[in-house]
Every structure is written in structure tokens, then in C-alpha cells.
Amino acid sequence: MSEQDLSLVARELRHDVRNQLFALRTTMAVLEQSLAAPERLARSVHACALTLEHLTAEIQEYFALQSGDFTTSEIALDRLLKECFQPVALLANSHRLELSFDALYVKLSGRPVILTLALKHLARALIRMANKRITLGLRSVGEHATITARYTERRGLDEQAREEIEGDLKALRQCLGICRGSLETGPGALVISLPLALT
């Protein structure tokens, strides 16, 4: 990785660690108020455990980058994709969105945290860009995996929403670049291509 790439990843990790900590604090507050509601309690405990898992992975990645350790691991891309879009799934009803997955099992080798950051930017962009429907497809052909996001375009976006979308798409491209991946955009579609062996 170049020095610029390392700086980008470190910045992204710092930002995401703050978000994960905020989510953890919010979940703990819900736990304290919902001891009499077993279902709600179970969902909160699960969300808390997932947040802690992500936070731990990101802190480990940060320390690895600082120490120059670039060890890779296996990644179940279909599972990672669904995890990164869990916030979108939770917001689907309030945003009147239909979110569906057509994801086959795909295994990659690489650095999962960098790819996770990329997919979170994809999710954040789509929740602002989409109206009514988002369909996520995942396929593997040869030495590459392809994620295809098809969506009904939201009309009349204000300037702030457009700027936020552009910021997320820019960060998505940067993270994908580190993984030797690419992003193609078109009307109602975003297509990500990734090598099965990431850098």
C-alpha cells in the first residue's frame, strides 16, 4: 500500500470506530430501558454483540496498519454484504424501501475491514439514492466477484443529499482502489468488480 492509501484507511477507520462506539452506547441505553421486553432485549443484545465484533476488528486493523502487518484472511463476501446492509434493512420500512438479496456464496482472500468500509459507503449512498426498491446481486465469474446494486432512483434530491452521495461514492472508489476493485455507475445501477484475491 502507498502512504496515501494508508492515510485513507486510517482516516476511514477512525470515522467508523466513532460510529460503532455511538451505536454501542445507544444499544446499551436501550438494554437498560427494556429489561421487561424479552424480544426487544434479544435484538439489542444481538446488535450489541455485532457492533463489538466490528469494533474489535477495526481496532485490530488499525494496529496492524500502524505496525506494518498486512496479513490477509478469507472473507465470505455474501455474509459481509448482508452485514453491511443491515442498517439499510432496519430503515427499509420507515423509508418505504424494499431491500432484496440475490447473493451466491463467494469467498475472497484479503483484508476484510477495508472491504467492509467500502460496502458501508455503498449502503449509505444507496439509502439516499433509492426510492422504493434496492436489489443486491452477487456473482463470481473466473477470478472476479461482481456486486450489482439495482435501485429505483429517487427524484428531486437536494444539494446536501447530492453532496453526501458524491462523498460516499468517492470514498467507495478509493477503498475499492486499495482492493484492486472498481465501480461502474449507470441509471439505477451500481456495479462493483473485485478480484477474488484482494491486496
GIRAQUI-V635643 format. One record per backbone hydrogen bond with DSSP energy under -1.0 kcal/mol. NH is the residue of the N-H (numbers start at 1). CO is the residue of the C=O. If there is no record, write none. Layout:
NH:CO  NH:CO
This chain:
6:2  7:3  8:4  9:5  10:6  11:7  12:8  13:9  14:10  15:11  16:12  17:13  18:14  19:15  20:16  21:17  22:18  23:19  24:20  25:21  26:22  27:23  28:24  29:25  30:26  31:27  32:28  33:29  37:34  41:37  42:38  43:39  44:40  45:41  46:42  47:43  48:44  49:45  50:46  51:47  52:48  53:49  54:50  55:51  56:52  57:53  58:54  59:55  60:56  61:57  62:58  63:59  64:60  65:61  66:62  67:63  69:64  73:110  75:108  77:75  77:106  80:76  81:77  82:78  83:79  84:80  85:81  86:83  89:85  90:86  91:87  95:91  96:93  97:92  98:132  100:134  102:136  104:138  108:75  109:196  110:73  115:111  116:112  117:113  118:114  119:115  120:116  121:117  122:118  123:119  124:120  125:121  126:122  127:123  129:125  130:126  131:152  133:131  134:98  135:150  136:100  137:148  138:102  139:146  141:144  144:141  145:194  146:139  147:192  148:137  149:190  150:135  151:188  152:133  154:129  162:158  163:159  164:160  165:161  166:162  167:163  168:164  169:165  170:166  171:167  172:168  173:169  174:170  175:171  176:172  177:173  178:174  179:175  180:177  181:176  182:193  184:191  186:189  189:186  190:149  191:184  192:147  193:182  194:145  196:143  198:109
